[in-house]
Amino acid sequence: MKIFNAKLHPVFFAWVIISLCSAKFSKAQAKQEMDEYLQEFFLGETSFSQERNEIQLTLKPIFTKCEQRQLCIPLAVEYGLTDRLQIEVEVPYLISSLTERHRIRGMGNVEVGLMYNILKSYRPFSLSVGMNKTLQTAGKHIRAYDNEASWEAYTVVARQLGIGQIHGNFRTELADGQLKLNYGMASVFNFGRCNATFEVTTDKEEERIFFFTPGLIWKQPNGLEFGMALSTSVDKYSDNWSLAAMLIYEFSIFSKKD
């Protein structure tokens, strides 16, 4: 039985928009700054950019079990040029096992990007836009398991809802002359230093696939964050699953006075 079908896609899309935009905030709430409960989701994006002179290092290994087993270990570096504009670079290392005896490993395609926070978090909601360019830097033996060179533009809208937040992600990717639209919703609920996350993301190849990803992230006062999540799909892809871990370290290279 199909849980999601083509008729439900517009409903899901409309639900995300309504959830993000329909809540009415009081004047007191409008003056409050939206708390950054976490720096990153496991699959989706947060709407918060790095502040000026802040550097964030993110290590996010993801083990995927599908037709073959694959381990992707991406290292991402983000730097805040201003309090609104950040640049980022991601370098992945891939290990893919077709059989027990046949294993492929090597560097994947490098991704570079920009993100701009149009509406800062002290607004009733936060709005960011970004663009990524995937460079075809992987070797020939890796290209079959990594994305081809592509351009991607995305928008992230976030809204505070009680002790939680919801971040809507809308992405348009251009690769091999084909345009692909993906969208998703990521939510976080704050319990002190522990954050519970739940993400619904999509991927469209021959047909649209939905992935559900619950996770836990612990935020430390020294700029460290770490967490784990399990991602599963539905329908005929229900045997596919991914296990993700995340380690983040954020620091400033200059004092705020500088």
Secondary structure, 3 states (H helix, E strand, C coil): CCCCCCCHHHHHHHHHHHHHHCCCCCHHHHHCCCCCCCCCCCCCCCCCCCCCCEEEEEECCEEEECCCEEEEEEEEEEEECCCCEEEEEEEEEEEEECCCCCEEEEECCEEEEEEEEEECCCCCEEEEEEEEEEECCCCHHHHCCCCCCEEEEEEEEEEEECCEEEEEEEEEEEECCEEEEEEEEEEEEEECCEEEEEEEEEEECCCEEEEEEEEEEEECCCCEEEEEEEEEECHHHCCCEEEEEEEEEEEECCCCCC
